């Protein structure tokens, strides 16, 4: 991500180029408020400062600094429009709260990058819909848990690991797994079912008769060990 870090610019009055006598008009009140109109050539500035230190200053290059030594409030009774033609940097050292009582719209013509070093929680009282024109990738170092009444996938499902279910696994199309498919209740499909290792379930419904998997077959011959007894029955894979 681009580094947009920033620091408060120093006032021209605090540099080695102090205001020249006769060019700087200063108004100082009894309590300590000040108002300056500095016409020093190349260092022209305006500064309005409260006795607590809160100030507004306009710098010679047109920059403006507004610093509040306390709480800040801005109240707009009607609409407000803000146009920023450069970068906008916001640094919040405490918490951030945004309360929108109406609808919220956000348009980003470029990309969006987020880095969250803690947890992320979202509470949505209504529906949630996402439309992605390209790929949608989820990379998790831990588990991905989905709790829902129903989960509908209108696409092919490719699994490189096991598929396990405490209920029924059903598909209108094909079921293809890189290793095995297992269900406590049943596996049902009207399409093709393929597992590289096994399909395990009390009930397997393969309507089109195209169940393909690599199974273990039993070789029934035995070997006699040194004590005259049979060894364990060897196995060999068959298709």
VEXDODREN-701470 format. One line per 10 residues: their letters; for each residue x, y, z of N, C-alpha, C. Coordinates in Angstrom, 2 decimals. Each point is the difference from the previous one (the first is absolute). Example, Ala and Ser with C-alpha at 12.3 -4.5 7.8 and 13.67 -1.06 7.14 Angstrom:
<atoms>
as = 13.19 -5.69 7.80 -0.89 1.19 0.00 0.90 1.20 0.00 ~ -0.35 1.05 -0.72 0.82 1.19 0.06 -0.77 1.09 0.73
</atoms>
This chain:
<atoms>
xxxxxxxxxx = 0.84 -1.20 0.00 -0.84 1.20 0.00 0.88 1.25 0.00 ~ -0.51 1.06 -0.63 0.74 1.25 -0.06 0.06 0.66 1.37 ~ 1.17 0.54 0.34 0.17 0.68 1.28 -0.43 1.46 -0.15 ~ -1.09 0.36 0.67 -0.49 1.37 -0.04 0.18 0.68 1.36 ~ 1.02 -0.40 0.74 0.23 0.60 1.31 0.30 1.49 -0.16 ~ -0.31 0.77 1.05 0.15 1.44 -0.08 0.30 0.57 1.38 ~ 0.48 1.22 0.02 0.27 0.71 1.25 -0.53 1.42 -0.12 ~ -0.25 0.64 1.12 -0.49 1.38 0.01 1.09 0.94 -0.50 ~ -0.28 0.85 -0.98 1.01 0.94 -0.50 0.30 1.08 1.03 ~ 1.24 0.41 0.04 0.42 1.02 0.96 -0.43 1.39 -0.47
xxxxxxxxxx = -0.36 0.84 0.95 -0.40 1.36 -0.31 1.20 0.80 -0.49 ~ -0.25 0.88 -0.97 1.08 0.85 -0.51 0.56 0.90 1.08 ~ -0.80 0.32 1.02 0.47 0.88 1.08 0.99 -0.71 0.92 ~ 0.06 -1.34 -0.05 0.90 -0.74 0.88 1.30 -0.41 -0.67 ~ 0.19 0.39 -1.26 1.22 -0.34 -0.71 1.05 1.08 0.21 ~ 1.10 -0.14 -0.69 1.08 1.00 0.11 -0.38 1.32 -0.67 ~ -1.07 -0.02 -0.80 -0.42 1.21 -0.70 -1.17 0.63 0.76 ~ 0.30 0.77 0.99 -1.01 0.64 0.83 -0.67 1.15 -0.77 ~ -1.25 0.33 0.40 -0.66 1.14 -0.65 0.82 1.28 0.16 ~ 0.00 0.81 -1.01 0.74 1.26 0.04 -0.86 1.10 0.62
xxxxxxxxxx = 0.65 0.86 0.76 -0.68 1.11 0.66 -0.62 0.92 -1.05 ~ -1.23 0.36 0.27 -0.72 0.89 -0.91 -0.90 -0.74 -0.98 ~ 0.28 -1.30 -0.16 -0.82 -0.80 -0.92 -1.03 -0.86 0.74 ~ 0.24 -0.25 1.30 -0.86 -0.91 0.76 -0.88 0.79 0.97 ~ -1.31 -0.04 -0.23 -0.92 0.66 0.90 -0.56 -1.03 0.98 ~ 0.18 0.28 1.29 -0.40 -0.96 1.04 -0.99 0.66 0.93 ~ -1.08 -0.72 0.27 -0.98 0.45 0.98 0.03 -0.99 1.16 ~ 0.31 0.49 1.20 0.09 -0.83 1.20 -1.01 0.50 1.02 ~ -0.88 -0.90 0.44 -1.01 0.37 0.98 0.51 -0.21 1.42 ~ -0.75 0.48 0.98 0.43 -0.09 1.40 0.12 -1.46 0.48
xxxxxxxxxx = -0.86 -0.88 -0.50 0.04 -1.40 0.46 1.03 -0.84 -0.74 ~ 0.54 0.52 -1.11 1.04 -0.73 -0.72 -0.37 -0.44 -1.39 ~ -1.17 0.41 -0.51 -0.34 -0.31 -1.39 0.87 0.85 -0.92 ~ 0.36 -0.56 -1.17 0.81 0.75 -0.96 -0.58 -0.13 -1.40 ~ 0.20 1.05 -0.78 -0.37 -0.01 -1.41 1.12 0.68 -0.77 ~ 0.55 -0.73 -1.00 1.15 0.52 -0.74 -0.33 0.08 -1.49 ~ 0.43 1.12 -0.60 -0.03 0.16 -1.44 1.43 0.33 -0.42 ~ 0.70 -1.02 -0.50 1.42 0.15 -0.32 0.17 0.22 -1.50 ~ 0.51 1.16 -0.37 0.25 0.33 -1.40 1.48 -0.05 -0.34 ~ 0.81 -0.66 0.81 1.42 -0.13 -0.29 0.17 -0.65 -1.37
xxxxxxxxxx = 0.74 0.59 -0.93 0.14 -0.55 -1.36 0.44 -1.47 0.02 ~ -0.67 -0.82 -0.78 0.20 -1.45 -0.17 -0.42 -0.80 1.24 ~ -0.41 0.67 1.07 -0.41 -0.72 1.22 -1.38 0.51 0.46 ~ -0.84 0.36 -0.90 -1.31 0.55 0.33 -0.88 -1.09 0.65 ~ -0.61 0.34 1.09 -0.84 -0.98 0.71 -1.04 0.74 0.85 ~ -1.04 -0.75 0.40 -1.03 0.49 0.92 -0.17 -1.03 1.09 ~ -0.06 0.45 1.25 -0.13 -0.92 1.12 -0.97 0.56 1.04 ~ -0.98 -0.80 0.38 -0.94 0.33 1.05 0.14 -1.07 1.08 ~ 0.40 0.45 1.20 0.31 -0.96 1.05 -0.72 0.33 1.29 ~ -0.58 -1.05 0.61 -0.63 0.11 1.30 1.07 -0.10 1.08
xxxxxxxxxx = -0.27 0.52 1.16 0.99 0.01 1.08 0.39 -1.41 0.45 ~ -0.86 -1.03 -0.26 0.31 -1.37 0.37 0.95 -0.67 -0.99 ~ 0.22 0.64 -1.14 0.87 -0.57 -1.03 -0.73 -0.41 -1.25 ~ -1.30 -0.17 0.06 -0.77 -0.33 -1.19 0.13 1.12 -1.03 ~ 0.30 -0.37 -1.27 0.25 1.06 -0.99 -0.40 -0.46 -1.40 ~ -0.14 1.00 -0.84 -0.13 -0.18 -1.45 1.09 0.85 -0.64 ~ 0.78 -0.61 -0.87 1.08 0.74 -0.65 0.02 -0.29 -1.49 ~ 0.13 1.06 -0.79 0.14 -0.10 -1.45 1.45 0.29 -0.36 ~ 0.66 -0.97 -0.63 1.43 0.09 -0.27 0.29 0.76 -1.30 ~ 1.24 0.39 -0.20 0.37 0.76 -1.20 -0.33 -0.73 -1.31
xxxxxxxxxx = 0.07 -1.33 -0.02 -0.28 -0.75 -1.23 -1.48 -0.32 -0.18 ~ -0.86 0.48 0.91 -1.43 -0.24 -0.11 -0.49 -1.15 0.87 ~ 0.91 -0.72 0.66 -0.43 -1.06 0.92 -0.72 0.60 1.19 ~ -0.89 -0.78 0.59 -0.72 0.44 1.19 0.07 -1.09 1.07 ~ 0.30 0.39 1.20 0.08 -0.91 1.14 -1.03 0.43 1.03 ~ -0.83 -0.93 0.42 -1.00 0.26 1.04 0.26 -1.00 1.11 ~ 0.47 0.47 1.13 0.37 -0.89 1.10 -0.83 0.37 1.23 ~ -0.64 -1.02 0.59 -0.90 0.21 1.13 0.60 -0.67 1.23 ~ 0.27 0.79 1.04 0.51 -0.54 1.26 -1.18 -0.32 0.92 ~ -0.83 -0.91 -0.44 -1.20 -0.38 0.73 -0.90 -0.80 -0.91
xxxxxxxxxx = -1.27 -0.09 0.30 -0.95 -0.70 -0.85 -0.39 0.90 -1.17 ~ -0.29 -0.62 -1.14 -0.41 0.73 -1.19 -1.40 -0.39 -0.43 ~ -0.80 0.97 -0.41 -1.37 -0.25 -0.45 -0.24 0.77 -1.29 ~ -0.68 -0.66 -0.94 -0.43 0.67 -1.23 -1.43 -0.43 -0.28 ~ -0.90 0.95 -0.07 -1.43 -0.29 -0.18 -0.48 0.75 -1.24 ~ -0.53 -0.76 -0.95 -0.53 0.57 -1.24 -1.49 -0.27 -0.04 ~ -0.82 1.03 -0.02 -1.45 -0.16 0.05 -0.55 -0.56 -1.31 ~ 0.59 0.37 -1.12 -0.47 -0.50 -1.28 1.09 -0.86 -0.64 ~ 0.12 0.03 -1.34 0.94 -0.88 -0.69 1.43 0.51 0.12 ~ 0.95 -0.91 -0.23 1.41 0.37 -0.02 0.69 -0.78 -1.11
xxxxxxxxxx = 0.81 0.68 -0.79 0.72 -0.62 -1.11 1.50 0.21 0.20 ~ 0.77 -1.06 -0.19 1.45 0.05 0.19 0.66 -0.55 -1.26 ~ 0.93 0.74 -0.57 0.77 -0.45 -1.16 1.48 0.03 0.36 ~ 0.64 -1.14 -0.06 1.44 -0.10 0.27 0.65 -0.53 -1.26 ~ 0.84 0.78 -0.65 0.61 -0.40 -1.27 1.29 -0.77 0.20 ~ 0.51 -0.04 1.21 1.19 -0.79 0.30 -0.36 -1.17 0.89 ~ 0.99 -0.49 0.75 -0.24 -1.10 0.94 -0.62 0.54 1.28 ~ -0.82 -0.82 0.64 -0.62 0.36 1.27 0.50 -0.97 1.07 ~ 0.74 0.51 0.98 0.57 -0.83 1.06 -0.72 0.29 1.31 ~ -0.50 -1.03 0.63 -0.67 0.14 1.29 0.68 -0.95 0.99
xxxxxxxxxx = 0.57 0.55 1.04 0.64 -0.80 1.04 -0.78 0.17 1.29 ~ -0.51 -1.10 0.52 -0.80 0.01 1.24 0.73 -0.84 1.03 ~ 0.47 0.61 1.06 0.74 -0.73 1.02 -0.92 -0.68 1.02 ~ -1.28 0.36 -0.02 -0.97 -0.66 0.87 -0.98 -0.82 -0.82 ~ -1.22 -0.13 0.47 -1.03 -0.74 -0.72 -0.64 0.87 -1.08 ~ -0.66 -0.65 -0.96 -0.69 0.69 -1.08 -1.44 -0.51 -0.06 ~ -0.95 0.89 0.03 -1.42 -0.36 -0.06 -0.66 0.78 -1.13 ~ -0.65 -0.71 -0.91 -0.75 0.62 -1.09 -1.44 -0.48 0.09 ~ -0.92 0.93 0.25 -1.41 -0.34 0.14 -0.76 0.68 -1.12 ~ -0.51 -0.80 -0.93 -0.78 0.51 -1.13 -1.45 -0.38 0.24
xxxxxxxxxx = -0.87 0.96 0.20 -1.41 -0.28 0.28 -0.80 -0.25 -1.26 ~ 0.55 0.32 -1.13 -0.66 -0.30 -1.27 0.78 -1.09 -0.73 ~ -0.06 0.01 -1.33 0.76 -0.95 -0.81 1.43 0.48 -0.17 ~ 0.91 -0.93 -0.26 1.41 0.32 -0.20 0.43 -0.53 -1.37 ~ 0.60 0.86 -0.81 0.46 -0.39 -1.33 1.49 0.30 -0.12 ~ 0.74 -0.91 -0.58 1.44 0.18 -0.19 0.37 -0.47 -1.39 ~ 0.70 0.84 -0.76 0.45 -0.37 -1.34 1.51 0.16 -0.07 ~ 0.69 -1.05 -0.39 1.46 0.02 -0.13 0.34 -0.35 -1.45 ~ 0.58 0.93 -0.72 0.34 -0.24 -1.40 1.28 -0.83 -0.15 ~ 0.79 -0.11 1.07 1.21 -0.81 -0.02 -0.18 -1.25 0.83
xxxxxxxxxx = 1.05 -0.43 0.66 -0.02 -1.20 0.84 -0.21 0.38 1.46 ~ -0.38 -0.98 0.80 -0.20 0.20 1.43 0.95 -0.94 0.75 ~ 0.77 0.54 0.93 0.92 -0.80 0.80 -0.32 0.24 1.47 ~ -0.09 -1.07 0.76 -0.24 0.09 1.43 0.98 -0.91 0.74 ~ 0.57 0.50 1.06 0.86 -0.80 0.87 -0.54 0.10 1.42 ~ -0.50 -1.10 0.51 -0.57 -0.05 1.35 0.87 -0.90 0.85 ~ 0.61 0.55 1.04 0.91 -0.78 0.85 -0.73 -0.68 1.15 ~ -1.29 0.27 0.14 -0.81 -0.67 1.01 -1.10 -0.80 -0.65 ~ -1.12 -0.14 0.68 -1.15 -0.76 -0.51 -0.93 0.91 -0.79 ~ -0.86 -0.61 -0.81 -1.02 0.71 -0.76 -1.35 -0.65 0.30
xxxxxxxxxx = -0.96 0.80 0.42 -1.35 -0.49 0.26 -1.00 0.89 -0.72 ~ -0.98 -0.63 -0.63 -1.06 0.73 -0.69 -1.35 -0.57 0.42 ~ -0.93 0.87 0.34 -1.37 -0.40 0.33 -0.92 0.62 -1.04 ~ -0.66 -0.84 -0.79 -0.88 0.45 -1.07 -1.40 -0.48 0.33 ~ -0.91 0.94 0.24 -1.37 -0.37 0.38 -0.83 -0.45 -1.20 ~ 0.38 0.43 -1.19 -0.73 -0.39 -1.20 0.81 -0.97 -0.85 ~ -0.20 0.07 -1.31 0.71 -0.87 -0.94 1.37 0.58 -0.33 ~ 0.88 -0.86 -0.50 1.34 0.41 -0.44 0.23 -0.58 -1.39 ~ 0.33 0.85 -0.94 0.20 -0.45 -1.39 1.31 0.58 -0.53 ~ 0.80 -0.85 -0.65 1.23 0.44 -0.63 0.02 -0.48 -1.45
xxxxxxxxxx = 0.38 0.88 -0.91 0.13 -0.33 -1.41 1.45 0.22 -0.41 ~ 0.67 -1.07 -0.44 1.41 0.05 -0.38 0.12 -0.40 -1.46 ~ 0.51 0.88 -0.85 0.15 -0.31 -1.41 1.20 -0.90 -0.27 ~ 0.98 0.01 0.91 1.19 -0.84 -0.17 -0.01 -1.16 0.97 ~ 1.19 -0.45 0.40 0.14 -1.10 0.95 -0.26 0.47 1.41 ~ -0.40 -0.93 0.87 -0.23 0.29 1.41 0.78 -1.03 0.80 ~ 1.07 0.43 0.66 0.90 -0.90 0.72 -0.09 0.24 1.50 ~ 0.00 -1.08 0.76 0.06 0.06 1.46 1.18 -0.85 0.45 ~ 0.95 0.60 0.67 1.16 -0.71 0.53 -0.02 0.11 1.52 ~ -0.14 -1.12 0.67 -0.07 -0.02 1.46 1.03 -0.98 0.54
xxxxxxxxxx = 0.75 0.44 1.01 0.97 -0.90 0.64 -0.70 -1.00 0.91 ~ -1.20 0.33 0.47 -0.77 -0.90 0.85 -1.22 -0.53 -0.72 ~ -1.04 -0.29 0.76 -1.23 -0.55 -0.56 -0.87 1.10 -0.59 ~ -0.87 -0.39 -0.94 -1.04 0.86 -0.54 -1.33 -0.64 0.37 ~ -0.76 0.64 0.88 -1.25 -0.54 0.49 -1.17 0.80 -0.55 ~ -1.00 -0.70 -0.54 -1.20 0.63 -0.53 -1.20 -0.63 0.68 ~ -0.78 0.80 0.72 -1.22 -0.47 0.65 -1.21 0.61 -0.70 ~ -0.83 -0.83 -0.61 -1.15 0.50 -0.75 -1.07 -1.08 -0.06 ~ -1.25 0.43 -0.23 -1.08 -0.97 -0.18 0.21 -0.81 -1.27 ~ 0.34 0.66 -1.08 0.29 -0.67 -1.27 1.17 0.71 -0.67
xxxxxxxxxx = 0.77 -0.75 -0.77 1.10 0.56 -0.77 -0.15 -0.47 -1.43 ~ -0.29 0.93 -0.90 -0.24 -0.32 -1.40 1.18 0.48 -0.84 ~ 0.58 -0.92 -0.78 1.13 0.33 -0.87 -0.42 -0.29 -1.43 ~ -0.14 1.03 -0.82 -0.39 -0.16 -1.40 1.23 -0.03 -0.89 ~ 0.87 -0.97 0.26 1.24 -0.13 -0.75 0.61 -1.36 0.29 ~ 1.05 -0.36 -0.73 0.71 -1.24 0.29 0.74 0.14 1.32 ~ 0.11 -1.11 0.74 0.71 -0.01 1.28 1.17 -0.96 -0.12 ~ 1.22 0.53 0.01 1.20 -0.80 -0.08 0.69 -0.02 1.36 ~ 0.22 -1.19 0.54 0.60 -0.16 1.32 1.25 -0.83 -0.12 ~ 1.14 0.50 0.50 1.25 -0.74 -0.04 0.22 -0.83 1.26
xxxxxxxxxx = -0.90 0.13 0.98 0.10 -0.78 1.22 -1.23 -0.85 0.20 ~ -0.31 -0.34 1.23 -1.16 -0.82 0.32 -1.27 0.84 0.06 ~ -1.13 -0.64 -0.27 -1.31 0.59 0.22 -0.70 -0.86 1.04 ~ -0.28 0.54 1.15 -0.67 -0.73 1.06 -1.30 0.66 0.38 ~ -1.04 -0.81 0.28 -1.30 0.56 0.34 -0.68 -0.89 1.03 ~ -0.67 0.62 0.98 -0.79 -0.75 0.96 -1.40 -0.30 -0.53 ~ -0.36 0.55 -1.16 -1.30 -0.24 -0.61 0.21 -0.48 -1.43 ~ -0.84 0.45 -0.90 0.04 -0.45 -1.39 0.85 0.93 -0.85 ~ 0.78 -0.59 -0.91 0.68 0.77 -1.04 -0.75 -0.27 -1.29 ~ -0.62 1.03 -0.56 -0.81 -0.16 -1.20 0.43 0.99 -1.06
xxxxxxxxxx = -0.03 -0.42 -1.26 0.38 0.88 -1.09 -0.83 -0.34 -1.22 ~ -0.46 1.03 -0.73 -0.72 -0.21 -1.25 1.00 -0.37 -1.10 ~ 1.21 0.56 0.10 1.05 -0.29 -0.98 1.01 -0.99 0.53 ~ 1.27 0.27 -0.25 1.07 -0.92 0.36 0.53 0.27 1.40 ~ 0.58 -1.02 0.62 0.75 0.13 1.24 1.41 -0.51 -0.28 ~ 0.99 0.87 0.11 1.39 -0.37 -0.26 0.85 0.45 1.17 ~ 0.78 -0.92 0.58 0.86 0.34 1.13 1.40 -0.54 -0.25 ~ 1.01 0.77 0.44 1.39 -0.43 -0.19 0.35 -1.22 0.83 ~ -0.64 -0.17 1.16 0.28 -1.16 0.85 -1.26 -0.82 0.21 ~ -0.82 0.33 1.02 -1.15 -0.84 0.30 -1.23 0.84 0.26
xxxxxxxxxx = -1.16 -0.67 -0.13 -1.30 0.58 0.33 -0.64 -0.89 1.05 ~ -0.42 0.59 1.12 -0.62 -0.81 1.05 -1.17 0.74 0.59 ~ -1.06 -0.75 0.34 -1.18 0.56 0.63 -0.56 -1.02 0.98 ~ -0.47 0.49 1.14 -0.59 -0.89 1.00 -1.34 -0.53 -0.48 ~ -0.75 0.84 -0.74 -1.35 -0.40 -0.43 0.02 -0.59 -1.41 ~ 0.24 0.83 -1.02 -0.01 -0.53 -1.36 0.72 0.96 -0.94 ~ 0.39 -0.53 -1.17 0.58 0.78 -1.08 -0.88 -0.21 -1.22 ~ -0.54 1.07 -0.56 -0.93 -0.11 -1.12 0.40 0.97 -1.10 ~ -0.03 -0.47 -1.23 0.31 0.85 -1.15 -0.66 -0.58 -1.24 ~ -0.45 0.86 -0.89 -0.52 -0.43 -1.29 1.08 0.07 -1.07
xxxxxxxxxx = 1.18 0.44 0.36 1.09 0.11 -0.95 1.09 -1.03 0.28 ~ 1.20 0.36 -0.31 1.16 -0.86 0.15 0.62 0.20 1.38 ~ 0.42 -1.08 0.67 0.63 0.09 1.31 1.39 -0.60 -0.08 ~ 1.01 0.79 0.35 1.39 -0.46 -0.09 0.76 0.42 1.24 ~ 0.67 -0.96 0.63 0.89 0.26 1.13 1.28 -0.78 -0.21 ~ 1.15 0.64 0.24 1.28 -0.65 -0.26 0.25 -1.15 0.96 ~ -0.58 0.04 1.20 0.23 -1.07 0.97 -1.26 -0.81 0.22 ~ -1.08 0.63 0.56 -1.20 -0.77 0.30 -1.21 0.89 0.15 ~ -1.18 -0.63 -0.15 -1.27 0.62 0.31 -0.64 -0.85 1.09 ~ -0.19 0.57 1.19 -0.46 -0.77 1.15 -1.31 0.57 0.51
xxxxxxxxxx = -1.04 -0.83 0.05 -1.30 0.42 0.52 -0.88 -1.23 0.12 ~ -0.93 -0.06 0.99 -0.94 -1.12 0.08 -0.84 -0.15 -1.25 ~ -0.36 1.13 -0.64 -0.80 -0.03 -1.22 0.71 0.83 -1.06 ~ 0.28 -0.63 -1.15 0.61 0.71 -1.12 -0.95 -0.11 -1.18 ~ -0.54 1.14 -0.44 -0.94 0.04 -1.11 0.69 0.63 -1.19 ~ 0.38 -0.84 -0.96 0.69 0.46 -1.21 -0.89 -0.35 -1.18 ~ -0.95 0.88 -0.33 -1.10 -0.32 -0.91 0.50 -0.39 -1.38 ~ 0.98 0.70 -0.53 0.46 -0.29 -1.36 1.00 -1.15 -0.02 ~ 0.35 -0.56 1.15 0.90 -1.13 0.04 1.42 0.32 -0.38 ~ 0.48 1.16 0.36 1.35 0.42 -0.38 0.82 0.32 1.23
xxxxxxxxxx = 0.03 -0.90 0.98 0.80 0.19 1.20 1.40 -0.49 -0.27 ~ 0.95 0.90 0.07 1.38 -0.38 -0.25 0.87 0.32 1.18 ~ 0.79 -0.99 0.48 0.92 0.25 1.10 1.06 -1.09 0.02 ~ 1.08 0.24 0.66 1.06 -0.99 0.18 -0.28 -0.71 1.30 ~ -0.30 -1.31 -0.04 -0.35 -0.75 1.20 1.11 -1.00 0.34 ~ -0.05 -0.54 1.21 0.95 -1.02 0.42 -0.64 -1.37 -0.17 ~ 0.62 -0.86 -0.81 -0.49 -1.36 -0.17 0.82 -0.94 0.88 ~ -0.54 -1.15 0.35 0.65 -0.95 0.89 0.60 -1.14 -0.83 ~ 1.28 -0.25 0.13 0.66 -1.16 -0.60 -0.11 -1.14 1.00 ~ -0.70 -1.08 -0.37 -0.39 -1.01 0.98 1.08 -1.04 0.30
xxxxxxxxxx = 1.12 -0.01 -0.70 1.00 -1.02 0.32 0.73 0.39 1.29 ~ 0.56 -1.00 0.71 0.65 0.21 1.29 1.44 -0.47 -0.04 ~ 0.80 0.50 0.93 1.38 -0.43 0.18 0.13 -0.69 1.35 ~ 0.85 -1.02 0.10 0.23 -0.73 1.25 1.27 0.53 0.64 ~ -0.12 0.36 1.29 1.19 0.51 0.68 0.84 -1.14 0.53 ~ 1.09 0.31 0.70 0.96 -1.00 0.49 -0.60 -0.93 1.03 ~ -1.11 0.39 0.65 -0.64 -0.85 0.99 -1.13 -0.84 -0.59 ~ -0.17 0.05 -1.30 -1.00 -0.84 -0.65 -1.36 0.63 -0.11 ~ -0.18 1.24 0.49 -1.29 0.67 -0.06 -0.07 0.99 -1.15 ~ -1.21 0.41 -0.39 -0.16 0.95 -1.11 0.40 1.42 0.43
xxxxxxxxx = 0.57 0.73 -0.94 0.28 1.42 0.24 -1.26 0.80 -0.28 ~ 0.05 1.32 0.19 -1.16 0.84 -0.32 -0.26 -0.02 -1.49 ~ -1.27 0.14 -0.36 -0.39 -0.03 -1.42 0.46 1.27 -0.69 ~ 0.81 -0.11 -1.04 0.47 1.20 -0.71 -1.12 0.64 -0.81 ~ 0.14 1.24 -0.25 -0.97 0.74 -0.83 0.71 0.61 -1.19 ~ -0.75 0.23 -1.04 0.54 0.66 -1.19 -1.08 0.89 -0.57 ~ 0.32 1.16 -0.47 -1.01 0.89 -0.52 -0.48 -0.43 -1.38 ~ -1.31 0.05 -0.21 -0.58 -0.26 -1.31 -0.97 1.10 -0.30 ~ -0.38 0.14 -1.23 -0.99 1.00 -0.41 -1.28 -0.72 -0.42
</atoms>
